[in-house]
Amino acid sequence: QVQLVESGGGMVQSGGSLRLSCAASGFTFSNYDMGWFRQAPGKEREFVSAITWSGGSTYYADSVKGRFTISRDNAKDTVYLQMNSPRPEDTAVYYCAGAVKGLGATYYSNRPYHDTGAYSYWGQGTQVTVSS
């Protein structure tokens, strides 16, 4: 019954912008920290961003800091990823994921919420392709 459904992916030019959405259902959204991960062909899934259950704290991979913004609307059970100034190297399938609140912070002391093992729920992914 648990579902995370990403949308908003597609093709975008370098220097443009794109907003991804992830709609959650089947669980108490506000009890979960949420994250965005991405995976390019032949590559391992990597951390992009995370936001805590209330939206009080956010975390970003170094590669996207200053360009991407994560947010959430608990009234709508939705988490977003605003992608500004995307680059070709941002091309990947983007996944949203949910982790029981606080769990992601226990996996790393210096990089909280980075580990995929903290997340119990995953969406199907949405393709983002950035052209130069």
LOLUMNU-300622 format. One record per residue (C-alpha): residue number from 1; residue in three letters; x, y, z. Coordinates in nm, 2 decimals. Last residue first. Layout:
! residues N
NODE   i  aa      u      v      w
NODE NUM ALA      X      Y      Z
...
END
This chain:
! residues 132
NODE   i  aa      u      v      w
NODE 132 SER   2.44   2.10  -2.31
NODE 131 SER   2.15   1.86  -2.25
NODE 130 VAL   2.02   1.76  -1.91
NODE 129 THR   1.81   1.44  -1.89
NODE 128 VAL   1.61   1.36  -1.58
NODE 127 GLN   1.43   1.03  -1.57
NODE 126 THR   1.18   0.97  -1.29
NODE 125 GLY   1.21   0.69  -1.03
NODE 124 GLN   0.99   0.41  -0.91
NODE 123 GLY   0.97   0.54  -0.55
NODE 122 TRP   1.15   0.40  -0.25
NODE 121 TYR   1.05   0.33   0.11
NODE 120 SER   1.27   0.19   0.38
NODE 119 TYR   1.55   0.44   0.37
NODE 118 ALA   1.84   0.42   0.62
NODE 117 GLY   2.03   0.17   0.41
NODE 116 THR   2.06   0.43   0.13
NODE 115 ASP   2.32   0.61   0.33
NODE 114 HIS   2.35   0.99   0.29
NODE 113 TYR   2.10   1.09   0.56
NODE 112 PRO   2.38   1.24   0.78
NODE 111 ARG   2.73   1.29   0.63
NODE 110 ASN   2.97   1.36   0.92
NODE 109 SER   2.83   1.13   1.18
NODE 108 TYR   2.71   0.87   0.94
NODE 107 TYR   2.44   0.61   0.97
NODE 106 THR   2.26   0.75   1.28
NODE 105 ALA   2.13   1.06   1.11
NODE 104 GLY   1.94   0.86   0.86
NODE 103 LEU   1.73   0.70   1.14
NODE 102 GLY   1.60   1.03   1.28
NODE 101 LYS   1.26   1.00   1.12
NODE 100 VAL   1.18   0.67   0.97
NODE  99 ALA   1.33   0.69   0.62
NODE  98 GLY   1.15   0.77   0.30
NODE  97 ALA   1.29   0.77  -0.06
NODE  96 CYS   1.26   0.98  -0.37
NODE  95 TYR   1.43   0.85  -0.68
NODE  94 TYR   1.60   1.04  -0.97
NODE  93 VAL   1.70   0.86  -1.28
NODE  92 ALA   2.01   1.03  -1.41
NODE  91 THR   2.15   1.33  -1.59
NODE  90 ASP   2.31   1.57  -1.34
NODE  89 GLU   2.64   1.54  -1.52
NODE  88 PRO   2.48   1.73  -1.81
NODE  87 ARG   2.43   2.02  -1.57
NODE  86 PRO   2.13   2.17  -1.40
NODE  85 SER   2.12   2.54  -1.33
NODE  84 ASN   1.83   2.51  -1.09
NODE  83 MET   1.68   2.18  -0.98
NODE  82 GLN   1.40   2.22  -0.73
NODE  81 LEU   1.34   1.89  -0.56
NODE  80 TYR   1.00   1.84  -0.40
NODE  79 VAL   0.84   1.63  -0.13
NODE  78 THR   0.47   1.57  -0.11
NODE  77 ASP   0.23   1.45   0.16
NODE  76 LYS   0.01   1.75   0.07
NODE  75 ALA  -0.03   1.88   0.42
NODE  74 ASN   0.33   1.77   0.48
NODE  73 ASP   0.46   2.00   0.22
NODE  72 ARG   0.83   1.94   0.16
NODE  71 SER   1.14   2.11   0.03
NODE  70 ILE   1.47   2.03  -0.14
NODE  69 THR   1.67   2.29  -0.32
NODE  68 PHE   1.92   2.23  -0.59
NODE  67 ARG   2.18   2.47  -0.73
NODE  66 GLY   2.37   2.60  -0.43
NODE  65 LYS   2.48   2.26  -0.32
NODE  64 VAL   2.44   2.01  -0.60
NODE  63 SER   2.78   1.84  -0.62
NODE  62 ASP   2.85   1.87  -0.25
NODE  61 ALA   2.55   1.65  -0.18
NODE  60 TYR   2.28   1.83   0.01
NODE  59 TYR   2.12   1.82   0.35
NODE  58 THR   1.81   2.00   0.49
NODE  57 SER   1.69   2.06   0.84
NODE  56 GLY   1.36   2.19   0.98
NODE  55 GLY   1.14   2.04   0.71
NODE  54 SER   0.93   1.87   0.97
NODE  53 TRP   1.04   1.52   0.89
NODE  52 THR   1.39   1.60   0.79
NODE  51 ILE   1.50   1.69   0.44
NODE  50 ALA   1.74   1.50   0.22
NODE  49 SER   1.95   1.57  -0.09
NODE  48 VAL   2.14   1.41  -0.37
NODE  47 PHE   2.27   1.07  -0.25
NODE  46 GLU   2.40   0.83  -0.50
NODE  45 ARG   2.28   0.51  -0.66
NODE  44 GLU   2.57   0.32  -0.81
NODE  43 LYS   2.67   0.38  -1.16
NODE  42 GLY   2.63   0.17  -1.48
NODE  41 PRO   2.35   0.39  -1.61
NODE  40 ALA   2.30   0.70  -1.38
NODE  39 GLN   2.14   0.67  -1.04
NODE  38 ARG   1.99   0.94  -0.83
NODE  37 PHE   1.88   0.99  -0.48
NODE  36 TRP   1.63   1.22  -0.31
NODE  35 GLY   1.55   1.20   0.05
NODE  34 MET   1.27   1.22   0.30
NODE  33 ASP   1.25   1.20   0.67
NODE  32 TYR   0.95   1.02   0.79
NODE  31 ASN   0.69   1.08   1.06
NODE  30 SER   0.52   1.35   0.86
NODE  29 PHE   0.44   1.11   0.58
NODE  28 THR   0.23   0.87   0.79
NODE  27 PHE   0.22   0.58   0.55
NODE  26 GLY   0.01   0.46   0.26
NODE  25 SER   0.07   0.75   0.03
NODE  24 ALA   0.35   0.98  -0.09
NODE  23 ALA   0.37   1.21  -0.38
NODE  22 CYS   0.72   1.30  -0.51
NODE  21 SER   0.77   1.61  -0.71
NODE  20 LEU   1.06   1.71  -0.93
NODE  19 ARG   1.11   2.07  -1.04
NODE  18 LEU   1.33   2.16  -1.34
NODE  17 SER   1.54   2.46  -1.43
NODE  16 GLY   1.74   2.59  -1.72
NODE  15 GLY   2.11   2.66  -1.73
NODE  14 SER   2.19   2.34  -1.91
NODE  13 GLN   1.89   2.24  -2.11
NODE  12 VAL   1.61   2.03  -1.98
NODE  11 MET   1.46   1.69  -2.07
NODE  10 GLY   1.21   1.52  -1.85
NODE   9 GLY   1.13   1.46  -1.49
NODE   8 GLY   0.83   1.62  -1.32
NODE   7 SER   0.69   1.32  -1.14
NODE   6 GLU   0.79   1.08  -0.86
NODE   5 VAL   0.54   0.84  -0.70
NODE   4 LEU   0.61   0.71  -0.36
NODE   3 GLN   0.37   0.44  -0.26
NODE   2 VAL   0.30   0.23   0.05
NODE   1 GLN   0.00   0.00   0.00
END
